[in-house]
Amino acid sequence: MKQQKDFHAIAVELALLAAGHSFPRLSQVGAGWVEGSDGPRRSEIYSLSEPSFSIATDTSSFGIFLLDTLVARDGRICLIEANGSNAALSSAISGRDDRRARHMYLTLRSRRWTDAPSVALIAYAPSLLHIGELYLRAGVFAQYLSEEFVVRLTNDRDHLGDEEISIVCGRIPDLADHITSDGRGIYYRGRPVVFGTNPNLLPELVRRGIIRRDGDSYNPPPDFQHEGAAAAIVHNKSWQQDLAQGTGFTPLRHAEAVSEHDAWEIIESFIADGMPVIGKINAGSGGVGIECFAPVNSVAERQRRLDNMLSTARERYGMNADDTIFPLRFFEFATSTPYTLRDGPRLWDFRFQCLVSPGRVEVTPCVIRLCPEAFDESTYDRGGVVANLTGRPPSLRYLRAPSSLRKSDPSVSVLDAMGIGQQRYYQMVESCARWSEAAYRGLA
């Protein structure tokens, strides 16, 4: 399906490129002409558009997930992990993020807040590649709110004025510099925070001693977040697998470790069963603190990977990192069907956006991410098993539009090349809706 390009998004991409920011241009995902030497034909100037599916659910509140999924070689549909409002790529292909921005507005309007001037925080990780997507979404969100309130869209370097709602965009550490808490709520430059995106702001506040963490809970509760209480589910990847039961996703075997010693024992228990295992820190982002351990790896190599999993997380999150990166969680490694490139087969994940509302979940396919290196069963090296783009040279080579055709063979669709027929595709969509429903029902 084709739709007119969003020239606002393209203009922002061009501005960022002019300013020296390097990133894969989301407006060009799925464009077959990008890797060629010539520009697009007239018909190619229009972009692909992915359909959304509105599925009736037993939900009573608003929330958001972006689910990374796959179809395993043995036919299972699996949830790799659920992200929240921290996740990017919801505007991939179309270049528009209106659905998500409107849902942010509806979520805020559904909640009570003080009549006093208040703040909405649009937080992002310092390593975020897709900065244009985030700021464009913030602008649409501000536009919706401005129809009812006096709104100011600003950043963390500006002082607040006498507007009714300040929408403040900034890196997580920079926003945290101005946040306080009285145990009942959080405040930005002294004003109550009534909405926020990116639950990874919470562990940063824990590490600074501004709020407290008790297991999966935060005090004060993160009710202001776009995902609300489900921020705890975003951080607890084991809980995500427990919720998968009966949704259409096959739950992955998993275990938790509260110490490095426990982590090693868990890894070796998977290895003893001949099963590769993925380890993840708690509340991580951008692919930090993720490692794969396989029976083909030596004991020394597995120990090196565990050490690297912890050292990279501690380096990223600094002092008091251990207050938030434990427990470590381990999951059976689900091998996706192969997507073959000229230099070898790639593993992949398929991201879906799930906008939860009372009585329904809207599911929209976003993008397929390929691992940057060919999968090698003799090593299970990170480049062949982790599809996250952060920290890697920006490239469209490893992004695919779900509705596009293969560049190497236009007679074959991307989904067919992955072994996803129409029935399996709809099963994935339905599973996303049912999992999101289970998550919010479990919190009710």
C-alpha positions, 0 to 999 in steps of 0.5 A: 500500500502506498501513501504520500511521503511526510515531508516534515519527517524528510526535512528533519532527516535532511537537517540532521544530516546537515548537522552531522548526525549519522543515522539510518533514514527511516523514511527510506526503509523499504525503498528499493532505489536507495542502494542504487546509483540513480535516484527514484522513479516518480512512482517510487517517491511515494512510500509504503504504508503498513496496515494497522489492526484494531483488535477487541480486548478486555482492557480498561486503560491506556498503554503502549508496547513495542514487541520484538517477535520472531518465527522460530525454525521449529515453527513457534511464534516467540516474543523476544522482548517487550519494549515500552515507550523507550522504543524507536522505529514506530515511524519506520517506512511511512515517516509518520508517527501520528498514531503514537502521538495521538495515543500519548495525548489520549493517555494523558487526557485519560488521567487526572492531574493538578490544575497547576502548571505541569510537565510532560517529559519526553526522555531519550537515551544519549545513544539514540539514533532516531532523534528526528523520529522522537522530536517529530512525535513530540511535536505532533503530541504538542499540537494535539495538547495545544488545542485544549491547553497553553502548551510549550515544547522545549528542552532541558536547557530552557527555563519553564514559563507560565504555560499550562503544560511544558513538554520537555525533551531531553536525554535521560541524564540531563532531565534527571539533573532537574528532577526531585521527588517527595515520595508521592510524585516526581517534579521537574524544576519544581513542577509535577510531572503528569506524563512521560515517555521512556521508562528507563528514566526510572532506573536512572532516578534510582541510581541517583537516590531520587526514587526507590526501587523494591523488586519490580516496583518503584516508589513513587509509582510511575503512573505518569509514564505512557505505559503506566504500571506496565513499566515494571513489565517492560523491565522484567523480561521474565515476567514477559515470558510468563505472560506469553502463556496462552496468547499465541506466543510460545513462552521461552524457558527462563531463569533469574540470577541475583548474583554473578555466581548464580548467573554462571550456574544458570548459564551452565544449566542451559549448556548442560541441556544443550541449549544456547542461552541469551543473558540480559541485565535488568532495565537495560537499553540499546543492546547494552548488557546482552550476551549469548552463551552456547554449548559450542563456546569454551568455558573460558569464552562463556566466562568472558561473555558474562564478564563483558555483559556486566562490565559494559552495563557498569560502564554505561550506567556508572556509579550504583549500576548494580542497584538496577542491573540485577537480577540478570535474566537468562532465556533460551535462544530462539533461532529465527527462520533464516533471511538469506543475503549474499554473504550468508543467512541472517537472523531477524526480529519483527517489531510491532507497535501495540497501542492499548486502549479501553476495549481494544489494542491497535497493532501496527507492524513497524519494521524487520531488523536483520542481524548485521552479521551472518549467523554462525552456529560455530560461534554464536557471536553477538553480531549474528544473534543481536539485531539492535542497531545502537552502537553500529554504523548506521545503515538501511541494509539491515532494515526491511519493510514488512510489506516490501519485496526482496531487492534481489528478487522482486518476485518474492516478498520479504515475509515469504522469504522469512517463511511468514505466510499470510496465516502466520502473519495474522497469528503474529498480529493476534498474539501481539494483541493478546499478550498486551491484553494479558499484560494490562489485565494482570496489572488491573 
